[in-house]
Every structure is written in C-alpha cells, then in structure tokens.
C-alpha cells in the first residue's frame, strides 16, 4: 500500500468493509483532521441535494425550467433548458472543459473564480452560445454544476452549505465541519467543486 501511494502521490487512502475502517493511511503531510478539497466529487453532493429539494417539495420536477429559479439567465442559451438537462450536462450550450488550453471556458472560469466578484459566473454563462438542442448532446461542463447550486439556492432561500448540513452532514453523523469554496465573500457556493472535508467523513 505504501508503494502504491508513493507511486501515485496519493495523500490519503481509506477503505471501508461492512461499515468498518479496515485501512486508513495519510501521506504528504495530511492527517485525519485535514479537510481535503474534493473538486468534481462535489458534483455528486450537489445532485444529491437536488433530490433532497425534490423530496422537500421545493422542486416539483427535474423537467422544471432553469430560468424559473435562476432568472439571471433569461434570454440566454439556457432559455428552455430543464434541470434534468443540467443534471445530465446535456443543455446544448457550448462549453470547452479543457484544462491545458488557456482559452478554454474552464480556464476562463478559473480566472473568474480568482476575482471573487459576485455574479461573474452567471454573467459569463449568459454569453455562452447554443450549439445543440437541450437534451440532445452530452458535454462535460463544470459551470453547469455551479448552475445547480444557483438553482438550489433559489429554491431553498438560504446558503447551500446550510442545506448540505441539514440534509447530509448532520444525518450522516459527520465528525468534522466541511467547507465550500464561494464565488465571493458571502456569495454562491461552487457546487461543481471546492467542497472540502476530512477523509473519514468522505468515507461516511
């Protein structure tokens, strides 16, 4: 296991068997108390919260249109796009998720994140072009998970992190606080990435 972790520069490894920890290793200066940034693993948490909002009656259907709860996108390529399309990353809105290309949409989004200005992400998404019909073409798009966060914030009427605490963190008995990167101070959570928690809580 130590050789495996060194070969892949793994900072942590935890294995559960029948609900019990059978292997736990930390490396590269990390400890059981370290909050690990999850990056795209946060997308699974965000989609789970969509399910919680449906269970709570805050979202009637995944076929509801995005612009009902995110009116900032009215008149954009997201007009006519459903929550289902966003969940499946099949909105038909143009997006290039290439990390090595400085001109890609993902790299431009990272630059916007660094500005920490409220509204910059949705403003960028407003300008994206339509390249296909909604629901017709899959295209991996981190900004659309940010959009899921905006949808959730619109229906729950409070910070997404509070809803996460109520629906997942407390019921699952997590032992440590989690943190979610924000677009700006007191701004929108980056629902597609930026969720940080301890390794043991991820295992839970």
TIZA-136238 format. One record per residue: x, y, z of N, C-alpha, C, O in turn. Coordinates in Angstrom, 3 decimals, m for minus. Example, Ala and Ser with C-alpha at 12.3 -4.5 7.8 and 13.67 -1.06 7.14 Angstrom:
BEGIN
[[13.190,m5.690,7.800],[12.300,m4.500,7.800],[13.200,m3.300,7.800],[14.236,m3.319,8.465]]
[[12.850,m2.250,7.080],[13.670,m1.060,7.140],[12.900,0.030,7.870],[13.409,1.138,8.039]]
# end
This chain:
BEGIN
[[0.833,m1.192,0.000],[0.000,0.000,0.000],[0.876,1.254,0.000],[0.589,2.215,m0.713]]
[[1.934,1.242,0.793],[2.833,2.398,0.839],[3.454,2.650,m0.536],[3.580,3.798,m0.960]]
[[3.843,1.573,m1.235],[4.418,1.721,m2.582],[3.391,2.303,m3.543],[3.708,3.177,m4.350]]
[[2.163,1.814,m3.453],[1.085,2.315,m4.315],[0.877,3.810,m4.087],[0.792,4.580,m5.044]]
[[0.797,4.217,m2.824],[0.548,5.616,m2.506],[1.700,6.499,m2.969],[1.478,7.616,m3.438]]
[[2.917,6.010,m2.840],[4.070,6.794,m3.281],[4.092,6.920,m4.796],[4.388,7.987,m5.333]]
[[3.773,5.812,m5.491],[3.800,5.814,m6.955],[2.813,6.827,m7.525],[3.124,7.522,m8.492]]
[[1.611,6.915,m6.920],[0.575,7.807,m7.438],[0.463,9.107,m6.647],[m0.489,9.866,m6.829]]
[[1.423,9.362,m5.779],[1.426,10.557,m4.944],[0.061,10.756,m4.281],[m0.484,11.860,m4.266]]
[[m0.477,9.667,m3.736],[m1.758,9.718,m3.045],[m1.559,10.309,m1.656],[m0.653,9.902,m0.928]]
[[m2.394,11.255,m1.295],[m2.280,11.907,0.008],[m3.107,11.212,1.078],[m2.929,11.473,2.268]]
[[m4.006,10.333,0.668],[m4.811,9.626,1.653],[m5.511,8.426,1.034],[m5.843,8.437,m0.151]]
[[m5.731,7.405,1.829],[m6.437,6.205,1.383],[m7.226,5.656,2.557],[m6.667,5.427,3.630]]
[[m8.523,5.442,2.363],[m9.353,4.870,3.416],[m10.272,3.826,2.789],[m10.942,4.088,1.791]]
[[m10.290,2.649,3.387],[m11.112,1.548,2.866],[m12.091,1.103,3.944],[m11.700,0.820,5.077]]
[[m13.370,1.045,3.579],[m14.416,0.533,4.474],[m14.820,m0.863,4.028],[m14.900,m1.145,2.833]]
[[m15.074,m1.736,5.001],[m15.623,m3.062,4.715],[m16.731,m3.317,5.729],[m16.490,m3.340,6.936]]
[[m17.943,m3.508,5.225],[m19.109,m3.710,6.090],[m19.229,m2.596,7.135],[m19.547,m2.839,8.300]]
[[m18.964,m1.370,6.679],[m19.136,m0.218,7.556],[m18.012,0.037,8.535],[m18.119,0.940,9.365]]
[[m16.940,m0.730,8.465],[m15.806,m0.553,9.392],[m14.561,m0.177,8.609],[m14.352,m0.651,7.493]]
[[m13.734,0.679,9.200],[m12.478,1.077,8.569],[m11.485,m0.073,8.694],[m11.150,m0.488,9.804]]
[[m11.014,m0.586,7.564],[m10.030,m1.673,7.581],[m8.650,m1.190,7.123],[m7.655,m1.892,7.298]]
[[m8.596,0.003,6.540],[m7.313,0.569,6.134],[m7.443,2.088,6.101],[m8.372,2.626,5.499]]
[[m6.518,2.764,6.741],[m6.502,4.221,6.703],[m5.052,4.687,6.692],[m4.300,4.428,7.632]]
[[m4.673,5.365,5.640],[m3.310,5.866,5.511],[m3.351,7.343,5.103],[m4.182,7.747,4.290]]
[[m2.459,8.129,5.667],[m2.329,9.536,5.306],[m0.884,9.798,4.935],[0.030,9.216,5.520]]
[[m0.672,10.690,3.946],[0.680,10.973,3.471],[0.766,12.432,3.025],[m0.221,13.166,3.060]]
[[1.952,12.831,2.610],[2.208,14.169,2.074],[1.819,15.270,3.050],[1.378,16.345,2.644]]
[[1.985,14.993,4.348],[1.704,15.996,5.361],[0.264,16.083,5.804],[m0.071,16.922,6.640]]
[[m0.603,15.236,5.264],[m2.013,15.248,5.641],[m2.252,14.353,6.861],[m1.510,13.402,7.108]]
[[m3.300,14.677,7.613],[m3.657,13.934,8.821],[m5.150,13.623,8.798],[m5.852,14.091,7.902]]
[[m5.659,12.845,9.762],[m7.109,12.592,9.821],[m7.937,13.866,9.983],[m9.136,13.854,9.706]]
[[m7.327,14.957,10.425],[m8.062,16.212,10.620],[m8.015,17.129,9.391],[m8.669,18.173,9.380]]
[[m7.262,16.758,8.373],[m7.124,17.603,7.189],[m8.420,17.616,6.386],[m8.995,16.564,6.105]]
[[m8.878,18.817,6.016],[m10.011,18.917,5.087],[m9.469,18.857,3.660],[m8.688,19.709,3.235]]
[[m9.897,17.845,2.947],[m9.431,17.613,1.581],[m10.388,18.286,0.610],[m11.604,18.168,0.761]]
[[m9.854,18.995,m0.392],[m10.717,19.572,m1.408],[m11.117,18.468,m2.387],[m10.269,17.709,m2.856]]
[[m12.401,18.385,m2.690],[m12.920,17.244,m3.450],[m12.932,17.472,m4.946],[m13.011,16.505,m5.703]]
[[m12.857,18.703,m5.400],[m13.027,19.003,m6.817],[m14.335,18.396,m7.322],[m15.382,18.633,m6.720]]
[[m14.307,17.621,m8.406],[m15.575,17.234,m9.043],[m16.401,16.230,m8.245],[m17.549,15.961,m8.597]]
[[m15.837,15.676,m7.180],[m16.662,14.821,m6.323],[m17.831,15.616,m5.737],[m18.867,15.050,m5.388]]
[[m17.649,16.938,m5.634],[m18.727,17.793,m5.131],[m19.958,17.735,m6.031],[m21.068,18.006,m5.575]]
[[m19.775,17.386,m7.299],[m20.912,17.302,m8.216],[m21.931,16.255,m7.740],[m23.139,16.450,m7.880]]
[[m21.442,15.163,m7.187],[m22.347,14.127,m6.673],[m23.129,14.635,m5.471],[m24.303,14.305,m5.304]]
[[m22.481,15.439,m4.635],[m23.166,16.017,m3.479],[m24.259,16.968,m3.950],[m25.373,16.947,m3.427]]
[[m23.942,17.796,m4.932],[m24.914,18.774,m5.432],[m26.126,18.094,m6.057],[m27.258,18.527,m5.842]]
[[m25.901,17.031,m6.829],[m27.039,16.342,m7.433],[m27.878,15.637,m6.371],[m29.094,15.514,m6.519]]
[[m27.231,15.173,m5.299],[m27.977,14.579,m4.184],[m28.867,15.628,m3.522],[m29.995,15.329,m3.129]]
[[m28.366,16.853,m3.397],[m29.160,17.922,m2.800],[m30.349,18.299,m3.686],[m31.388,18.719,m3.177]]
[[m30.207,18.153,m5.006],[m31.362,18.350,m5.890],[m32.447,17.340,m5.529],[m33.626,17.685,m5.462]]
[[m32.044,16.090,m5.298],[m33.006,15.066,m4.886],[m33.655,15.406,m3.555],[m34.853,15.186,m3.375]]
[[m32.867,15.945,m2.610],[m33.419,16.348,m1.318],[m34.440,17.464,m1.490],[m35.487,17.459,m0.842]]
[[m34.134,18.422,m2.366],[m35.064,19.529,m2.612],[m36.358,19.036,m3.249],[m37.428,19.578,m2.973]]
[[m36.272,18.021,m4.091],[m37.488,17.441,m4.663],[m38.293,16.740,m3.573],[m39.516,16.862,m3.520]]
[[m37.596,16.003,m2.700],[m38.264,15.313,m1.595],[m38.956,16.307,m0.671],[m40.017,16.015,m0.119]]
[[m38.356,17.481,m0.505],[m38.933,18.523,0.352],[m40.029,19.321,m0.343],[m40.640,20.198,0.268]]
[[m40.279,19.024,m1.609],[m41.316,19.744,m2.346],[m40.892,21.108,m2.836],[m41.734,21.904,m3.251]]
[[m39.580,21.400,m2.797],[m39.084,22.696,m3.244],[m38.882,22.726,m4.756],[m38.917,23.792,m5.371]]
[[m38.674,21.571,m5.342],[m38.595,21.418,m6.803],[m39.669,20.419,m7.193],[m39.680,19.289,m6.706]]
[[m40.559,20.830,m8.061],[m41.676,19.958,m8.440],[m41.216,18.814,m9.331],[m41.687,17.686,m9.185]]
[[m40.299,19.096,m10.253],[m39.886,18.103,m11.236],[m38.541,18.500,m11.815],[m38.214,19.684,m11.883]]
[[m37.758,17.510,m12.232],[m36.497,17.815,m12.915],[m36.765,18.377,m14.306],[m35.839,18.818,m14.985]]
[[m38.015,18.363,m14.730],[m38.366,18.974,m16.010],[m38.704,20.458,m15.864],[m39.018,21.116,m16.856]]
[[m38.642,20.996,m14.631],[m38.806,22.437,m14.439],[m37.703,23.171,m15.191],[m36.574,22.688,m15.281]]
[[m38.036,24.336,m15.727],[m37.043,25.117,m16.472],[m36.108,25.868,m15.523],[m36.524,26.364,m14.476]]
[[m34.855,25.936,m15.912],[m33.812,26.573,m15.113],[m34.151,28.030,m14.818],[m33.949,28.500,m13.698]]
[[m34.664,28.748,m15.814],[m34.869,30.193,m15.658],[m35.967,30.529,m14.654],[m36.124,31.688,m14.273]]
[[m36.726,29.524,m14.225],[m37.734,29.789,m13.199],[m37.088,30.161,m11.875],[m37.607,31.006,m11.146]]
[[m35.966,29.540,m11.560],[m35.289,29.821,m10.289],[m33.986,30.594,m10.468],[m33.420,31.090,m9.494]]
[[m33.509,30.696,m11.702],[m32.306,31.488,m11.987],[m32.667,32.490,m13.083],[m32.248,32.328,m14.230]]
[[m33.436,33.519,m12.744],[m33.915,34.462,m13.765],[m32.800,35.247,m14.442],[m33.027,35.847,m15.493]]
[[m31.590,35.258,m13.861],[m30.459,35.962,m14.489],[m30.136,35.387,m15.864],[m29.491,36.053,m16.673]]
[[m30.580,34.151,m16.142],[m30.260,33.503,m17.417],[m31.374,33.625,m18.450],[m31.286,33.038,m19.528]]
[[m32.419,34.380,m18.131],[m33.470,34.617,m19.128],[m32.872,35.331,m20.346],[m32.054,36.241,m20.211]]
[[m33.295,34.900,m21.528],[m32.795,35.495,m22.755],[m31.453,34.953,m23.210],[m30.915,35.400,m24.223]]
[[m30.906,33.993,m22.473],[m29.624,33.392,m22.854],[m29.872,32.035,m23.502],[m31.019,31.649,m23.728]]
[[m28.788,31.308,m23.801],[m28.912,29.970,m24.378],[m29.538,28.981,m23.405],[m29.916,27.879,m23.804]]
[[m29.653,29.362,m22.122],[m30.277,28.480,m21.131],[m31.800,28.605,m21.104],[m32.468,27.888,m20.360]]
[[m32.345,29.503,m21.905],[m33.798,29.593,m22.049],[m34.291,28.273,m22.646],[m33.786,27.838,m23.681]]
[[m35.266,27.637,m22.007],[m35.788,26.359,m22.497],[m35.050,25.137,m21.995],[m35.406,24.014,m22.351]]
[[m34.018,25.332,m21.166],[m33.229,24.225,m20.599],[m33.850,23.806,m19.268],[m34.217,24.656,m18.456]]
[[m33.966,22.503,m19.047],[m34.559,21.986,m17.815],[m33.481,21.612,m16.799],[m32.301,21.501,m17.133]]
[[m33.915,21.421,m15.550],[m32.997,20.943,m14.517],[m32.429,19.585,m14.914],[m31.255,19.307,m14.669]]
[[m33.249,18.743,m15.523],[m32.764,17.428,m15.996],[m31.598,17.594,m16.967],[m30.598,16.883,m16.872]]
[[m31.731,18.538,m17.904],[m30.656,18.775,m18.875],[m29.371,19.187,m18.169],[m28.282,18.763,m18.557]]
[[m29.497,20.021,m17.124],[m28.315,20.466,m16.387],[m27.699,19.296,m15.632],[m26.480,19.124,m15.638]]
[[m28.544,18.485,m14.977],[m28.040,17.319,m14.246],[m27.281,16.366,m15.164],[m26.284,15.768,m14.759]]
[[m27.752,16.229,m16.389],[m27.136,15.304,m17.336],[m26.076,15.966,m18.207],[m25.515,15.330,m19.099]]
[[m25.801,17.250,m17.946],[m24.850,18.013,m18.746],[m25.162,17.860,m20.233],[m24.279,17.598,m21.050]]
[[m26.433,18.028,m20.556],[m26.880,17.911,m21.952],[m27.740,19.121,m22.320],[m28.777,18.985,m22.969]]
[[m27.295,20.298,m21.897],[m28.081,21.516,m22.119],[m28.033,21.988,m23.565],[m28.912,22.732,m24.000]]
[[m27.029,21.572,m24.306],[m26.850,22.069,m25.667],[m26.143,23.407,m25.725],[m26.001,23.990,m26.800]]
[[m25.697,23.903,m24.572],[m24.965,25.168,m24.517],[m23.472,24.885,m24.721],[m22.929,23.944,m24.143]]
[[m22.827,25.691,m25.532],[m21.420,25.468,m25.850],[m20.514,25.659,m24.647],[m20.673,26.612,m23.885]]
[[m19.553,24.741,m24.477],[m18.602,24.812,m23.365],[m17.417,23.924,m23.674],[m17.594,22.797,m24.136]]
[[m16.195,24.417,m23.425],[m14.979,23.625,m23.617],[m14.323,23.420,m22.269],[m13.852,24.377,m21.653]]
[[m14.287,22.174,m21.802],[m13.728,21.817,m20.490],[m12.329,21.243,m20.693],[m12.102,20.056,m20.459]]
[[m11.395,22.085,m21.127],[m10.025,21.654,m21.377],[m9.094,22.448,m20.479],[m8.970,23.664,m20.628]]
[[m8.441,21.770,m19.550],[m7.643,22.462,m18.545],[m6.316,22.981,m19.091],[m5.780,23.961,m18.573]]
[[m5.788,22.352,m20.111],[m4.475,22.749,m20.621],[m4.547,23.878,m21.637],[m3.514,24.434,m22.011]]
[[m5.742,24.228,m22.089],[m5.918,25.310,m23.059],[m6.285,26.592,m22.319],[m7.375,26.676,m21.753]]
[[m5.400,27.596,m22.308],[m5.704,28.832,m21.571],[m6.907,29.586,m22.111],[m7.441,30.464,m21.433]]
[[m7.343,29.254,m23.327],[m8.503,29.926,m23.920],[m9.796,29.138,m23.728],[m10.853,29.558,m24.199]]
[[m9.719,27.995,m23.037],[m10.933,27.191,m22.841],[m11.867,27.867,m21.846],[m11.450,28.713,m21.055]]
[[m13.126,27.481,m21.901],[m14.106,28.034,m20.962],[m13.744,27.688,m19.528],[m13.928,28.509,m18.630]]
[[m13.231,26.484,m19.298],[m12.899,26.079,m17.924],[m11.778,26.944,m17.357],[m11.831,27.347,m16.195]]
[[m10.766,27.232,m18.169],[m9.673,28.082,m17.693],[m10.170,29.505,m17.447],[m9.740,30.158,m16.496]]
[[m11.070,29.983,m18.297],[m11.634,31.320,m18.094],[m12.471,31.356,m16.818],[m12.481,32.357,m16.102]]
[[m13.182,30.243,m16.537],[m13.962,30.178,m15.300],[m13.039,30.207,m14.084],[m13.348,30.860,m13.087]]
[[m11.914,29.508,m14.160],[m10.955,29.532,m13.048],[m10.441,30.954,m12.803],[m10.268,31.372,m11.658]]
[[m10.200,31.688,m13.888],[m9.756,33.077,m13.747],[m10.840,33.931,m13.100],[m10.540,34.804,m12.285]]
[[m12.099,33.683,m13.459],[m13.207,34.422,m12.849],[m13.334,34.086,m11.363],[m13.618,34.963,m10.547]]
[[m13.125,32.820,m11.016],[m13.180,32.421,m9.611],[m12.173,33.218,m8.787],[m12.457,33.606,m7.654]]
[[m11.006,33.457,m9.357],[m9.950,34.166,m8.634],[m10.327,35.627,m8.366],[m9.785,36.244,m7.449]]
[[m11.247,36.181,m9.154],[m11.660,37.578,m8.961],[m12.513,37.764,m7.708],[m12.515,38.841,m7.111]]
[[m13.235,36.717,m7.311],[m14.104,36.746,m6.136],[m15.122,37.891,m6.204],[m15.341,38.602,m5.223]]
[[m15.733,38.052,m7.373],[m16.750,39.080,m7.548],[m18.120,38.423,m7.695],[m18.256,37.479,m8.473]]
[[m19.130,38.886,m6.982],[m20.457,38.276,m7.073],[m21.055,38.405,m8.471],[m21.002,39.467,m9.091]]
[[m21.624,37.301,m8.951],[m22.332,37.311,m10.226],[m21.503,37.064,m11.455],[m22.057,36.994,m12.552]]
[[m20.161,36.925,m11.320],[m19.339,36.820,m12.529],[m19.559,35.504,m13.278],[m19.456,35.469,m14.505]]
[[m19.859,34.426,m12.554],[m20.011,33.130,m13.229],[m21.290,33.115,m14.068],[m21.248,32.759,m15.246]]
[[m22.416,33.493,m13.481],[m23.658,33.511,m14.255],[m23.584,34.518,m15.396],[m24.167,34.299,m16.458]]
[[m22.871,35.621,m15.182],[m22.695,36.604,m16.247],[m21.937,35.991,m17.417],[m22.271,36.242,m18.574]]
[[m20.918,35.189,m17.121],[m20.178,34.502,m18.183],[m21.074,33.484,m18.882],[m21.054,33.370,m20.107]]
[[m21.860,32.747,m18.099],[m22.724,31.726,m18.677],[m23.807,32.340,m19.559],[m24.252,31.713,m20.521]]
[[m24.227,33.542,m19.244],[m25.226,34.234,m20.073],[m24.738,34.427,m21.508],[m25.546,34.478,m22.435]]
[[m23.438,34.533,m21.692],[m22.865,34.837,m23.009],[m22.503,33.586,m23.817],[m22.055,33.693,m24.959]]
[[m22.694,32.412,m23.231],[m22.341,31.177,m23.943],[m23.322,30.916,m25.087],[m24.502,31.247,m24.977]]
[[m22.837,30.322,m26.189],[m23.712,30.080,m27.349],[m24.452,28.749,m27.254],[m24.031,27.838,m26.541]]
[[m25.547,28.655,m27.973],[m26.232,27.366,m28.111],[m25.613,26.626,m29.288],[m25.447,27.189,m30.370]]
[[m25.269,25.347,m29.067],[m24.660,24.541,m30.132],[m25.484,23.297,m30.458],[m25.212,22.621,m31.450]]
[[m26.489,22.986,m29.635],[m27.345,21.816,m29.875],[m28.652,22.015,m29.112],[m28.758,22.897,m28.259]]
[[m29.635,21.194,m29.426],[m30.898,21.267,m28.708],[m30.766,20.737,m27.292],[m29.966,19.832,m27.056]]
[[m31.526,21.270,m26.342],[m31.481,20.753,m24.965],[m31.784,19.267,m24.925],[m32.728,18.797,m25.560]]
[[m30.982,18.536,m24.178],[m31.206,17.111,m24.002],[m30.714,16.227,m25.125],[m30.996,15.028,m25.138]]
[[m29.971,16.804,m26.082],[m29.576,16.008,m27.251],[m28.105,15.618,m27.267],[m27.727,14.697,m27.991]]
[[m27.265,16.298,m26.485],[m25.826,16.042,m26.585],[m25.166,16.207,m25.220],[m25.333,17.240,m24.573]]
[[m24.415,15.195,m24.777],[m23.679,15.291,m23.513],[m22.398,16.088,m23.725],[m21.682,15.885,m24.706]]
[[m22.120,16.992,m22.798],[m20.873,17.752,m22.832],[m20.491,18.095,m21.399],[m21.188,18.866,m20.740]]
[[m19.390,17.529,m20.912],[m18.972,17.738,m19.526],[m18.727,19.222,m19.283],[m17.979,19.865,m20.020]]
[[m19.367,19.767,m18.234],[m19.376,21.215,m18.044],[m19.459,21.544,m16.555],[m20.524,21.430,m15.948]]
[[m18.326,21.953,m15.968],[m18.307,22.268,m14.543],[m19.206,23.451,m14.204],[m19.792,23.486,m13.122]]
[[m19.325,24.418,m15.105],[m20.154,25.588,m14.798],[m21.616,25.199,m14.607],[m22.346,25.883,m13.890]]
[[m22.047,24.127,m15.230],[m23.451,23.738,m15.089],[m23.732,23.122,m13.723],[m24.881,23.105,m13.281]]
[[m22.704,22.616,m13.049],[m22.921,22.206,m11.668],[m22.955,23.428,m10.757],[m23.651,23.425,m9.742]]
[[m22.202,24.480,m11.114],[m22.371,25.758,m10.417],[m23.820,26.214,m10.568],[m24.422,26.729,m9.626]]
[[m24.368,26.019,m11.762],[m25.765,26.385,m12.016],[m26.711,25.570,m11.138],[m27.716,26.101,m10.665]]
[[m26.411,24.294,m10.911],[m27.225,23.507,m9.979],[m27.245,24.162,m8.608],[m28.284,24.199,m7.949]]
[[m26.093,24.681,m8.173],[m26.026,25.374,m6.896],[m26.907,26.608,m6.883],[m27.574,26.889,m5.887]]
[[m26.914,27.354,m7.999],[m27.761,28.540,m8.091],[m29.239,28.153,m8.064],[m30.053,28.847,m7.455]]
[[m29.585,27.047,m8.722],[m30.971,26.550,m8.690],[m31.355,26.201,m7.258],[m32.423,26.582,m6.779]]
[[m30.474,25.474,m6.583],[m30.749,25.072,m5.201],[m30.892,26.284,m4.285],[m31.820,26.349,m3.478]]
[[m29.981,27.239,m4.406],[m30.065,28.436,m3.569],[m31.372,29.179,m3.817],[m31.972,29.734,m2.896]]
[[m31.804,29.179,m5.087],[m33.047,29.855,m5.418],[m34.267,29.219,m4.785],[m35.209,29.913,m4.403]]
[[m34.252,27.883,m4.673],[m35.448,27.211,m4.126],[m35.402,27.073,m2.607],[m36.450,27.068,m1.962]]
[[m34.210,26.962,m2.023],[m34.151,26.801,m0.559],[m34.113,28.147,0.157],[m34.445,28.230,1.340]]
[[m33.711,29.203,m0.554],[m33.736,30.538,0.021],[m32.720,30.788,1.120],[m32.908,31.679,1.949]]
[[m31.648,30.015,1.136],[m30.590,30.200,2.125],[m29.306,29.586,1.590],[m29.336,28.922,0.553]]
[[m28.179,29.788,2.264],[m26.929,29.252,1.723],[m26.985,27.742,1.503],[m27.555,27.000,2.302]]
[[m26.391,27.319,0.422],[m26.359,25.896,0.082],[m25.650,25.087,1.156],[m26.014,23.938,1.406]]
[[m24.642,25.674,1.795],[m23.907,24.954,2.844],[m24.818,24.624,4.028],[m24.654,23.579,4.657]]
[[m25.773,25.501,4.337],[m26.725,25.210,5.412],[m27.623,24.037,5.037],[m27.923,23.183,5.870]]
[[m28.045,24.004,3.790],[m28.903,22.906,3.321],[m28.119,21.595,3.317],[m28.662,20.546,3.663]]
[[m26.844,21.651,2.929],[m25.978,20.472,2.976],[m25.863,19.961,4.408],[m25.940,18.757,4.651]]
[[m25.681,20.878,5.351],[m25.559,20.487,6.753],[m26.821,19.783,7.236],[m26.753,18.760,7.917]]
[[m27.969,20.340,6.876],[m29.247,19.794,7.343],[m29.576,18.445,6.707],[m30.084,17.546,7.377]]
[[m29.283,18.306,5.405],[m29.734,17.122,4.662],[m28.722,15.986,4.613],[m29.111,14.827,4.466]]
[[m27.433,16.290,4.731],[m26.419,15.240,4.603],[m25.495,15.194,5.809],[m25.312,14.136,6.412]]
[[m24.910,16.339,6.167],[m23.833,16.311,7.156],[m24.311,15.831,8.527],[m23.708,14.933,9.114]]
[[m25.384,16.423,9.035],[m25.875,16.028,10.352],[m26.507,14.637,10.342],[m26.186,13.844,11.227]]
[[m27.388,14.291,9.395],[m27.963,12.936,9.392],[m26.925,11.825,9.262],[m27.119,10.730,9.789]]
[[m25.811,12.103,8.554],[m24.777,11.078,8.373],[m23.803,11.017,9.545],[m22.921,10.159,9.577]]
[[m23.961,11.929,10.511],[m23.098,11.895,11.687],[m21.659,12.230,11.402],[m20.757,11.644,12.000]]
[[m21.423,13.171,10.490],[m20.047,13.554,10.178],[m19.352,14.086,11.430],[m19.977,14.743,12.262]]
[[m18.067,13.801,11.559],[m17.351,14.177,12.782],[m16.713,15.554,12.702],[m16.334,16.114,13.730]]
[[m16.586,16.119,11.489],[m15.891,17.394,11.327],[m16.702,18.329,10.432],[m17.539,17.892,9.642]]
[[m16.433,19.619,10.576],[m17.040,20.594,9.676],[m16.510,20.401,8.265],[m15.399,19.910,8.061]]
[[m17.323,20.795,7.302],[m16.879,20.847,5.909],[m16.871,22.307,5.475],[m17.474,23.157,6.130]]
[[m16.198,22.592,4.388],[m16.115,23.946,3.855],[m16.401,23.915,2.373],[m16.050,22.959,1.681]]
[[m17.049,24.978,1.881],[m17.367,25.054,0.460],[m16.836,26.369,m0.084],[m17.150,27.435,0.445]]
[[m16.038,26.300,m1.131],[m15.499,27.499,m1.761],[m16.651,28.353,m2.292],[m17.614,27.829,m2.852]]
[[m16.544,29.668,m2.112],[m17.578,30.590,m2.564],[m17.096,31.400,m3.759],[m15.899,31.618,m3.946]]
[[m18.056,31.838,m4.559],[m17.729,32.709,m5.686],[m17.139,34.031,m5.192],[m16.232,34.586,m5.812]]
[[m17.660,34.524,m4.078],[m17.224,35.786,m3.491],[m17.572,35.738,m2.008],[m18.338,34.867,m1.597]]
[[m17.037,36.645,m1.191],[m17.423,36.640,0.220],[m18.946,36.689,0.381],[m19.610,37.571,m0.163]]
[[m19.484,35.731,1.133],[m20.932,35.584,1.332],[m21.679,35.295,0.038],[m22.888,35.515,m0.045]]
[[m20.960,34.798,m0.982],[m21.579,34.551,m2.283],[m22.011,33.108,m2.479],[m22.148,32.343,m1.524]]
[[m22.223,32.753,m3.750],[m22.722,31.443,m4.145],[m21.635,30.381,m4.014],[m20.485,30.616,m4.385]]
[[m21.998,29.214,m3.487],[m21.067,28.086,m3.418],[m20.744,27.567,m4.821],[m21.603,27.573,m5.702]]
[[m19.494,27.115,m5.024],[m19.138,26.441,m6.261],[m19.577,24.987,m6.152],[m18.826,24.127,m5.691]]
[[m20.802,24.731,m6.584],[m21.392,23.405,m6.395],[m20.706,22.329,m7.227],[m20.892,21.141,m6.966]]
[[m19.921,22.719,m8.219],[m19.227,21.740,m9.045],[m17.862,21.354,m8.543],[m17.236,20.444,m9.086]]
[[m17.383,22.038,m7.501],[m16.052,21.747,m6.956],[m15.920,22.504,m5.636],[m16.860,23.163,m5.192]]
[[m14.758,22.403,m5.023],[m14.465,23.259,m3.882],[m15.033,22.822,m2.551],[m14.906,23.555,m1.570]]
[[m15.658,21.654,m2.475],[m16.128,21.144,m1.190],[m14.968,20.437,m0.494],[m14.338,19.550,m1.070]]
[[m14.692,20.836,0.747],[m13.571,20.258,1.491],[m14.061,19.584,2.758],[m14.851,20.160,3.506]]
[[m13.599,18.366,3.004],[m13.996,17.606,4.195],[m12.883,16.629,4.539],[m11.957,16.431,3.754]]
[[m12.977,16.020,5.715],[m11.965,15.040,6.114],[m12.176,13.721,5.373],[m13.269,13.428,4.888]]
[[m11.121,12.951,5.299],[m11.171,11.668,4.599],[m12.215,10.738,5.226],[m12.945,10.051,4.512]]
[[m12.282,10.718,6.549],[m13.251,9.836,7.222],[m14.682,10.246,6.918],[m15.554,9.389,6.771]]
[[m14.935,11.557,6.820],[m16.295,11.994,6.501],[m16.660,11.685,5.049],[m17.819,11.393,4.756]]
[[m15.687,11.745,4.140],[m15.958,11.303,2.775],[m16.334,9.817,2.773],[m17.225,9.399,2.033]]
[[m15.665,9.044,3.586],[m15.974,7.605,3.662],[m17.390,7.386,4.185],[m18.113,6.518,3.696]]
[[m17.786,8.191,5.199],[m19.162,8.088,5.688],[m20.165,8.345,4.575],[m21.373,8.298,4.809]]
# end
